[in-house]
């Protein structure tokens, strides 16, 4: 979910990911983590994003709340000049 500067919810996405992991893959995830990419449109007013994950087996929930200030600022282009070829 994304939030404006006053904490009002601007967007919310519900995404379910199911994984049937082998014992080896489960051990790898336990050691190194698990990556999942979710794309969403960011409102200009969005200042924070909160991601929540729920484990359906244990019913445990984890969250992270991140500021968006400058997170999507594109780099400033640089202009390089070269002498004209003769």
C-alpha positions in Angstrom: 0.0 0.0 0.0 1.1 3.6 -0.6 0.4 6.5 1.7 0.4 10.3 1.4 2.2 12.7 3.8 -0.8 12.6 6.2 -1.0 8.7 6.3 -4.0 8.4 4.0 -4.0 5.2 1.9 -3.6 6.0 -1.8 -3.3 2.5 -3.3 -3.5 -1.1 -2.1 -2.5 -4.3 -3.9 -3.4 -7.8 -2.8 -1.0 -10.4 -4.3 -1.0 -14.0 -3.4 2.1 -16.1 -4.1 2.0 -19.9 -3.5 5.2 -22.0 -3.5 5.6 -25.7 -3.2 9.2 -26.0 -2.2 11.4 -29.0 -2.1 13.3 -29.6 1.1 16.5 -28.3 -0.5 14.8 -25.2 -1.9 13.1 -24.6 1.5 16.5 -24.7 3.2 17.9 -22.2 0.6 15.0 -19.8 1.2 15.6 -20.1 5.0 19.2 -19.2 4.5 19.1 -16.6 1.7 15.6 -15.2 1.7 13.0 -15.1 -1.0 12.6 -12.4 -3.8 9.3 -11.4 -5.3 8.8 -8.4 -7.6 5.5 -6.6 -7.6 5.0 -3.6 -9.9 2.6 -0.8 -9.0 1.8 2.7 -10.2 3.1 5.4 -7.8 1.0 8.5 -7.2 2.9 11.7 -7.1 1.4 12.3 -3.6 2.7 8.9 -2.3 5.4 9.4 0.4 5.6 5.9 1.9 5.1 2.3 0.9 4.2 -0.5 3.2 4.7 -4.1 2.3 3.1 -6.9 4.4 3.7 -10.6 4.1 1.6 -13.3 5.7 2.7 -16.9 6.0 -0.4 -18.9 5.4 1.0 -22.0 7.2 1.9 -20.2 10.5 -0.4 -17.2 10.0 2.4 -14.9 11.0 2.7 -11.5 9.4 5.7 -9.3 8.7 5.8 -5.7 7.5 8.2 -3.1 6.3 7.4 0.6 5.9 9.7 2.6 3.5 9.9 6.3 2.6 9.6 7.1 -1.1 11.2 10.5 -1.0 13.8 10.4 -3.8 13.4 6.7 -4.3 12.3 7.2 -7.9 14.2 10.3 -8.8 15.8 9.7 -12.1 19.5 10.6 -12.4 20.4 14.0 -13.7 21.5 13.7 -17.3 25.0 14.9 -18.1 26.0 16.7 -21.3 29.3 15.7 -22.8 30.8 17.9 -25.6 33.4 16.7 -28.0 35.4 18.8 -30.4 34.1 18.8 -33.9 35.9 16.3 -36.2 37.8 17.8 -39.0 
